[in-house]
Amino acid sequence: MIKKIQAFLIVIVLLSILVTGVSGVYFLSDYSENTNRQLLVSAGRFFSEEMKDRISFENAATDCIEIFSRSSGDLRITVIDHNGRVLFDSAEDATRMDNHSDRKEVSAAFLSKGTVFEKRYSRTIGTDMLYMADFDETTGTVVRISMPLVEYVRGVRNIQIAFIAVMIAAVFILSFFGYLYSKKLARPLRELKNAAQSLSISEYKTRITSEGPDEIRALTKAFNEMADRLEHDMSELEEKNKRLSELQDLKTEFAANVSHELKTPLTSIRGFIDTLRNSEVSDPEVRQRFLEIIDIEAQRLNQLINDVLQLSEIERLDNDPEKEKFNLSDLIDETVRMEREKAFEKNVEIIYDTGEDLPVKAGRFRVRQVLINLLDNAINYNREGGRIWVRAVREPDRVIAISVKDTGEGIAEEHLPRIFERFYRVDKSHSRELGGTGLGLSIVKHIAILYEGSTSVESKPGIGSTFTVRLRIADDLV
């Protein structure tokens, strides 16, 4: 590519020199010919004036040649009558010369009765000659003055030689400087080529330095900007692929967990049904106990299905379409009163001070679900005679923080990072005994995400736990 550019530049410059040289030769030739014509015209007028003064042809010619010749013998003066006979010639014996009626300039001058110019090769002298034939009305003759074009031809030849020399010198000079420039120009282009090849093999951190002319620096800047965007886009794409892979793994794990969780109550239900069907259970109390167990497992199965459907619905939403304005304090009071019956069975006290109004805009059902799930866990995993404190406060940026604190068993530190994961249980057997599906806290986390919030937990084994959910739902804060 660089060599092509170099060759192209040399051709352009040589063509420019050629055009300039040809134009110079043409204009110089034209100028020289016009100068020679003016010289001949002036000499002719001088000769005519001399003849009017009755000066002989020979004396008039001598005076004219002496004045107008650039060197001795340059001009030649010939006088021809209307029959073509030579009356006088400054260089030859007129009596021995041929008839000149066939000379173009002579015949044309007699015909036009004016001045005629002719340029042709002279066999006598062996060079090009410029002729001027001028009709003299006084004598009825034609005065022809001629001059050799030796100097003209020599000048043109010198110009041609100089022109060729300039072209040869230009080729060498341009080749030398073109080589230096192309080498300098090629370096950043080679870097650009190598960088592009690096990008093609996924080396996205490749960059090049800005050197060379403005165009090269602009190209370098554009390449680096493109590389920056490509690196950013590929990084995002890799991150998205990683997330998709993680999501796929989560879906696979979720499907496996759901299958396992469904299998447990179904196996239990089927076992008790087979027992009732294939054996004679005469004791009504035993049959009733079997039926109650089947009912409990069916309820657990129904609860699991409901939780799965609810979690899937929340995950699909970008915004809750069921938002409405309500007082969060009233909703917490209602939910606490509803949960107190369950807490009473375990001798657990729920403490909530209604306090000030908390106007919010959210899905009432979603917020209630958060409260129910947190309170159920606080009741189920509390100790006999324990307590639960429910608190809701405003925080900056329209955030409402809801916290549920209990005096239960607490959670070991190694379980805390995963406590909001689907189907994660600290004590699996105990959780199933209490009727939990393993999705309650995961539902709480995704509801928090739906409302641009977060979840957190603080816990110490043997002392209790505090679950906090932050939701961006305050209606009267900015």
N, C-alpha and C positions, 0 to 999 in steps of 0.2 A: 504493500500500500504506500509506504513512504517513498520507495523508489519510483512508483508511478507519479506521485505528487512532484518529486524532484524532476523527473523527465518532463512532466507537464509544464512546470515553471520554466525550464530551460527552453522548451519549444516556444512558449509564449514570448520570452525575452528575445530569442533569435528572430522570431517573426516580427517583433517590434523593431529590431535593428534592421531587418531586411526591408520592411516597409519604409522606415525612415531613410535608409540608404537609397532605395529606388526613387523615393520622392525627392530626395536631395539631388540625385543625378538628373532627374527630369527637370526640376526647377532651375538647377544650375545650367543645364544645357539650354533651356529656354531663355534664361537670362543672357547667357553668352551669345546665343544666336541673335537676340534682339540688339545686343550691344554691337555685334558685328554689322548688322544691317544698318544701324544708325551711323556707324563709321563709314560704310559705303555710301549712304545717302549724302552725308556731309561732304565726302570726297567728290561725289558726282556734282553737287551744287557748286563746289569750289571750281572744279574743272570747267563747268559751263560758264561761270562768271569770267574765267580767264579767257575763254574763247570769244566771249562777247567783247572783250577788250582788244580783239585782233591779235592775240598772242598765239603763236604757233602751237600745234598739237604737242610737239616735243617739249617746248618750254613749259607749257601748261601742265603736261604730265609730270615733268621733272619737279615742278613746284609742288604739285599735289602729292606726289609720292614722298617727297621730302617732309612734307608737313604731316601726312596721315599714316605713313608706314611706321609700324612699331619697331621694325628693323629693316635694313636696306633691302629693297626688292620685294617687300611683302605685297604691295598692291600692283595690280596689272591693269592698264587702261587700254581699251580697244575702242576705235571709232569705226562704225559700219554704216554704209549708205543704204538706201532703200532697196537696192538690188542685192544686198548681202555682201558686197565687196568691202574688204577691209581697207579703210583709208589710213588708219594709223594703229600701231600696237607698240606699247612701251617695252615689250620684251622680245619681239620678233620683227623681222623685216616684213612689212605689210604686203609688199609685192609678191612675196612667196607664199603667203597664207591662203588656205582654202576659203571658198565662199562660205559665209556664216549664216546664210538665210535659213539653213536647216537647224540652227541652234534654237532651242525652245524659248529661251529668254529673249532672244533677238526678235524672233517672229512674233512673240506675244507682245513685246513692247511696241513694234510697228502696228500691230493690230489694235491694241488698246490705246496707243498714243499716250502711254503713262509709264509708270515704273513697275518692273517685274523682278522678282527674286527667284533664283533657282539654285539648288544645291545638288551637285553630282560629282562623280569621281572623274578626275582628270588623268587620262592615260599618259599625257605628256609629262606631267610632274610626278605622277604616281601617288596622289593623295586626293582627299575630298576637297572640293572648292565651293565657295559661296559666290554666286554671280548676282550682280545687280545690273539690269539693262534699263536705261532711262531715255525716253524719246525727247529729242531736242527740237522744238517747233521752229526755232530760228534757222537752223541749218538743215532740218529734215533728216537728221541722222539719229542713230542710237549710240549713246555712249555707254559702253559696258565696262564696269569695274569689278574686278574679282580679287579674292584673297584666299590663300590656302588655310585650311582648318587644322593645321598640324598641332598648334598649341591647344586648340579645343579638344582634339582627340587625345592629346597627351594628358590634358587635365582630367578628362573623363576616365582615362585609364588609371591615373593616379588615385582618383576617388575610388574606383573599383578595387584597386589593390588595398587602399586604406580600409575600405569597407570589409573586405575579406579578412584582413588582419584583425580588425575589431571583432568580427564574428568569431574567429578562432580564439582570440584572447578571452572573449566573453564566455565561450564554451568552457575553457579551462577554469576561469575565475568562478563561474556559476557552479561548475562541478565541485570545485573545492569547497566553496561556502555552502553549497547545497548539501554536500556530504556532512559538513559540520552541523548545519541546521537540522538536517534529517535525523542525525544521530541524537541531537538534543531533543528533537520532537518525538523521536521513537521511544525514548526512555519512559516517559509517563504513559505512552500508549501501550508499551509492553507491560508496564505495571497494571494498567487497566485490564489488559487481556488476561494476565495471570490472576488478577483479583476476580474477574468474571468466571474463570475456570474454577477458582476456589469456591465461589458461591454455588456453582453447578454441582459440587460434591458435598454440599451442605455445610461448608465452613462459613457460617453466617457472621462471624466476627471480623472478617477480612475488611480492611479499609486501606485507602491509598492516600499519599500525601499530595498537597496541591502545589505543583510545580509547572513551569512552562508558560506559554502565552495565556492570555485571558480566556480564550476558548477552551484550552486544555484545563485550566483551573475551574471553569464553569462546568465542564464535563466531569471532572473529578468530584466537584461538590455534588452534582446531581447523582453520580454513582454512589457516593457515600450516603446521601439521603435515602436513595433506593435501598441500599444495604441495611440502613437503620430500620426502615419500614419492614423490610423482609425479615430481619431478625426478630422484630417485635411481633409481626404476624405469625411467624413460625413458632415463636415462644408461646403465643396465645393458642395456636393450633395444638401444640404439644400439651399445653395445660388442659385444653378442652378434651383432647384425646384421653389424657390421664383421668380427667373427671368422668368421661364417658365410660372408661374402663372400670373406674371405681363404682360408678353408678350401676354398671352391668353386674359387677361383683355383688353389690348391695342387693340388686334385684334377685340375683341367684340365691344369695343367702336368705333374703326375705321369703322367697318362694319355698325354700327348704324349711325355714322356721315355721311358716304358716302350715305347711304340710305336716310337720311334726306336731304342732300345737293342735291341729284338727284331728290328727290320728289318735291322740291320747283320749279325749272325751268320746270319740266315736268307738274306739276299741272297748272302752268301759261300758258304754251304752249297749253295744252289741253283745258283750259278755253277759251282762245281766239279763238281756232279753232272751238269749239262748238258754240261760239257766232257768228262767221262768217258763220257757216253752218246752224244754226237754226233760224237766224234772217235776216231780210232784211235790210242790211246796204247799203243804196243808196249813202251815201256821200263818194266820192272817198278818201277824206282826212282821214276820220275815218278808212276806210278799210286799207289805206296805213299805218296809225299809228299802227293799230293792227298787220299788217304784220311785221313792224319794231320791235315791241315788241317781237313777236314770234322769229324773227331773233336774237335779242339780247339774249333772253333766250336760244336759240339753241347754240349760240356762248359760253354762259356761261357754258352750259351743256358740250359742246365739250372741253372747257378749263378745266373743272373739271375732265373729263375722262382722258385727257392728263396728268394732274398733278398727278392723282392717279396712272396711269401707270408708269409715270416717277419716282415717289417716290418708288413704288414697285420694279422697276428695280434697283434703286440705293441701296436699302436695301439688295438686293440679292447679290450684288457685294462685293468681298473682295479686288479686285484690278481693276482699270479701264483698260480695254483692248484697249481703243482707245487713249492711251497716244501718244503725239507727241511734238516735240520741236517747240516753237514759242516765240515771244516777247510779254510779257504780256502788256507792254505799248501800243503797237499797237492795241491789242484787246480791251483794255479799251477805247482808242481813238475812235475806230470804234463803240463800244457800246454806248458811250456818244453821238456821232453824230446821231446815230439811235434814241436815246431817247429824243433828243432835240426838235423834232417836238411835241411830247406829252407834254413836259415841257412848250413849247411855248404857248400851248393852255391854260395853267394855269398861264401863266406869271411867270414861275419859271426859274431861271438861274442855269445852271449846270457848275461848275467850275472845270476844270481838267488841270493840267500842265503836259504835257507828260513827261518831264524830262528825266532821264537816261533810257537806255534799261534794261529790266528785263527778261532775258532769263529763260524760265521755261519748264518743261516737264510734260504735263497733257493733259486731254481731253479738247480740245478747246470748245466743245459744253457745257461741264459741267461748266467750268469757266465762259463762257458767260451767262449761266443760273443764276449763282450767281449774276453777275453784273446786269442783267435785273431785277431779283426779288427785289434786294435791291433798284435799281433806281426807279422801279415802285412804291414801297411803299413810297419812299422819295418824289416822285412827287404827288401821290394820297393824301397823308396826310400832304402836305405842305400848307402853307397859300398863299394867293394871293400875288405875287411879292416876294416870298421867294427865298431862295438860297439852292444849294446842292453842297457840296465839295466832290470830289472823290480823294482818295489818296491810293497809293500802295508803300510799302517800304519793304526792305529786313530786316530780323531778323536772329539771329543765328540758326544753325541746319537746314539749307535749308528751312526756313520758310519765306513765303511771306504774309504780313499782308495787307488786302484790307479793307479800311474803307470808309463808306458813311455817311456823316453828313448832316443833314437838319435843317431847321428853322421852322419846322412844329408844330403841336399841342403838341407833346411830349406824353409820356406814364406814367401813374401813377405807383408808385413804386410797388404796389401790383400785377400788371400785368406782371412785368419784368421776374420773374422766369419761367412763362409759355408761354412767347411770341413766342418761337420756337416750341411749340407743334402743332400737327395736328389739324386743324379746330379751333384753338383758335383765337378768335377775341376780341379786346378791345371794339369795337362798332360794333355789328353784323349788324345792319340795315345799317349803313353808309358803312360798308365794302361791303355788297351786292350791294348797289347802285353804288359803284365804280367798280363792276365786279370782286371782289376778290373771290378766292375759299377757302381761309383759309389754303392753303397748301404751299404757296410761301416760307415763312421763314422755314418751316419744311424741304422743299427740300434743302434750303441753308445749314441747319444744317447737313443733311445726306451727302451732297456733301463734307462738311468739314471733316466729320468722314471718308469718303472714302479716303481722302488725309491726314489722320493722323493729322487732324487739330482741330479747335475749333471755336465756335461762341460766341459773347458777345454783350451786348448792354448797353449803358449809355443814360439816358434820364431824362429830367426835363419838367414837364408840362408847356406849354406856351412858352418854349424856343427852344425845338427841341430834336432830338435823334441822336446818333451816333452808327451805327452798324459796327462791326468789324469781319471779317472772316480771320482766319489764316489757310493757306494751306502749307503742306510740299511738295513744287513743284519746288523750285529754282533749276536750272540746273547747275549752275556754282559755287555752294557753297558746302562745305563739313562740 
